[in-house]
Amino acid sequence: MAEKLLQHKHCRNCNKAILPDLKFCDDKCEGEHKEMMRKKRNQLLLLMVFAIILMLITVIPVYFSP
């Protein structure tokens, strides 16, 4: 027989079942998630800066070569 489950969502950080109106199971998970997202954002910005610098290094010599 199939068992009925209560309406629920999952915590964005640890994936535990939580009430539908919550996003995280507790404040610790919310803090960890915010820290992880901050690190990912910083990593993405660093990658973009590196890509722009690499493009400039490869394109600028083409325009200034005799």
Secondary structure by P-SEA (a helix, b strand, c coil): cbbbbccbbbbcccccccccccccccaaaaaaaaaaaaaaaaaaaaaaaaaaaaaaaacccccccc
